[in-house]
Amino acid sequence: MILPDYLRPGLRIVFCGTAAGTASARHGHYYAGPGNRFWPMLHETGLTPRRLRPDEDHLLPDYGHGLTDLAKTAFGPDARIPAQSYDPASLFGKINDVQPTVLAFTSLTAARLALGRPEAAAGPLASESGLPGIRLFALPSPSALAKSHFSATPWHRLAEEIRG
């Protein structure tokens, strides 16, 4: 396992990436790459009351959010992750165990791979029969490598939906 899961029952959102990036694997913390927008977006959208640092990732469940990845045995850019490293069945099992309100994929690639939906776009997604009662959401990747495709709008929409 490259990074530990931060999961427990009662979470509002579980954020799921494809796999740990190179910087995250090196530092041992989620979304640790320079220029990654994950932690700033959580604060900007009001999902956390302050901007957390990557080395505070273990605190995220205290704010009602969890962290995991679709691939737990490989790291690096998505293009270099072997297809067999992605494990949707394991992800679904973990998510069904903790029953968050929302499973939010932190990249369209993660959503498409996990759900087998090549057409998945940013925003709310149709429910998945393997995850009954859990809302699904796809977000643009916060990675600095994906900055040309980034939009904060879906991140704000997720936060608005969580606030009800």
C-alpha positions in Angstrom: 0.0 0.0 0.0 1.5 3.3 -1.1 -0.7 5.6 1.1 -3.0 4.5 3.9 -6.7 4.9 3.6 -8.3 7.5 5.8 -11.8 6.0 6.1 -14.3 5.5 8.9 -18.1 5.3 9.1 -20.0 8.6 9.2 -18.0 10.5 6.6 -19.7 13.0 4.3 -17.3 12.6 1.4 -14.7 10.1 0.5 -12.2 11.5 -2.0 -10.8 8.9 -4.4 -7.9 9.5 -6.8 -6.5 7.2 -9.4 -3.2 6.5 -7.5 -0.7 8.4 -5.4 1.4 10.8 -7.5 5.2 10.7 -7.4 5.5 13.5 -4.8 2.7 12.0 -2.7 4.5 8.6 -2.6 7.8 10.2 -1.8 6.4 12.3 1.0 3.9 9.7 2.2 0.9 12.1 2.1 -2.0 12.6 -0.3 -1.9 15.5 -2.8 1.6 16.5 -1.8 2.8 17.6 -5.2 3.9 21.2 -5.8 1.0 23.1 -7.3 -1.6 20.5 -6.4 -5.0 22.3 -5.8 -6.6 19.6 -3.6 -5.9 21.2 -0.2 -6.6 24.8 -1.3 -9.9 23.7 -2.9 -11.1 22.1 0.3 -10.6 25.3 2.1 -11.8 27.6 -0.7 -15.1 25.6 -0.9 -15.6 25.6 2.8 -15.2 21.8 3.2 -12.5 22.5 5.7 -12.3 25.6 7.9 -8.7 26.2 7.2 -6.2 25.1 4.6 -4.7 21.8 5.6 -1.2 20.8 4.6 -0.5 17.4 2.9 1.2 16.2 6.1 -2.1 16.8 7.9 -4.0 14.4 5.6 -4.7 12.1 8.6 -6.8 14.9 10.1 -9.3 15.0 7.2 -11.7 12.5 8.8 -12.1 14.9 11.7 -13.7 17.3 9.2 -16.0 14.5 7.8 -14.0 13.5 4.8 -11.9 10.5 3.8 -9.2 9.6 1.4 -8.3 6.6 -0.8 -7.1 5.7 -4.2 -8.3 3.3 -6.9 -4.8 1.9 -7.2 -3.1 1.1 -3.9 0.0 -0.7 -5.2 1.4 1.7 -7.7 2.2 5.4 -7.9 3.1 8.0 -10.5 1.4 9.8 -13.3 -1.9 8.1 -14.5 -0.3 7.2 -17.9 2.3 5.0 -16.1 0.0 3.1 -13.7 -0.4 -0.5 -14.9 -4.1 -1.3 -15.7 -4.0 -4.3 -13.4 -3.2 -1.9 -10.4 -6.7 -0.4 -10.5 -9.0 -2.3 -8.2 -12.7 -1.1 -8.4 -13.9 -4.1 -6.5 -11.7 -3.3 -3.5 -12.7 0.4 -3.6 -16.5 -0.5 -3.7 -16.0 -2.9 -0.7 -14.3 -0.2 1.3 -16.9 2.4 0.4 -19.8 0.1 1.2 -18.2 -0.6 4.6 -18.0 3.0 5.6 -21.1 4.3 3.8 -20.2 7.9 3.1 -22.8 10.3 1.8 -20.7 10.9 -1.4 -17.9 9.2 -3.2 -16.0 12.0 -5.0 -13.5 11.0 -7.6 -10.7 13.5 -7.8 -10.2 13.0 -11.5 -12.3 12.1 -14.4 -9.9 9.2 -15.1 -10.5 7.8 -11.6 -14.3 8.0 -12.2 -14.1 6.5 -15.6 -11.9 3.6 -14.5 -13.7 2.8 -11.3 -17.2 2.9 -12.8 -16.4 1.6 -16.3 -18.0 4.8 -17.8 -15.7 6.3 -20.5 -18.3 9.2 -20.9 -18.2 10.3 -17.2 -18.0 14.1 -17.0 -17.4 16.5 -14.1 -20.3 16.8 -11.7 -22.9 14.4 -10.2 -22.9 10.9 -11.7 -25.7 8.4 -12.0 -25.8 6.0 -9.1 -23.9 2.8 -9.3 -25.7 -0.5 -8.4 -22.6 -1.7 -6.5 -22.8 1.4 -4.2 -26.4 1.6 -3.2 -27.4 4.8 -1.4 -24.1 6.6 -2.1 -24.0 9.6 -4.3 -21.2 9.8 -6.9 -19.4 12.9 -8.1 -16.5 13.4 -10.5 -14.2 16.3 -10.1 -11.5 17.7 -12.4 -8.1 16.6 -11.3 -6.4 19.1 -8.9 -2.9 17.9 -10.0 -0.6 20.6 -11.4 -0.1 18.2 -14.4 -3.8 18.7 -15.2 -3.9 22.5 -14.8 -5.0 23.2 -18.3 -8.2 21.1 -17.7 -8.9 22.3 -14.1 -12.1 24.1 -13.1 -13.1 25.0 -9.6 -16.8 25.0 -10.5 -17.5 21.3 -9.9 -15.6 21.5 -6.6 -17.9 24.3 -5.4 -20.9 22.4 -6.6 -20.0 19.4 -4.6 -19.5 21.6 -1.5 -22.9 23.2 -2.1 -24.6 19.8 -2.4 -23.0 18.6 0.8 -24.2 21.6 2.6 -27.7 20.9 1.3 
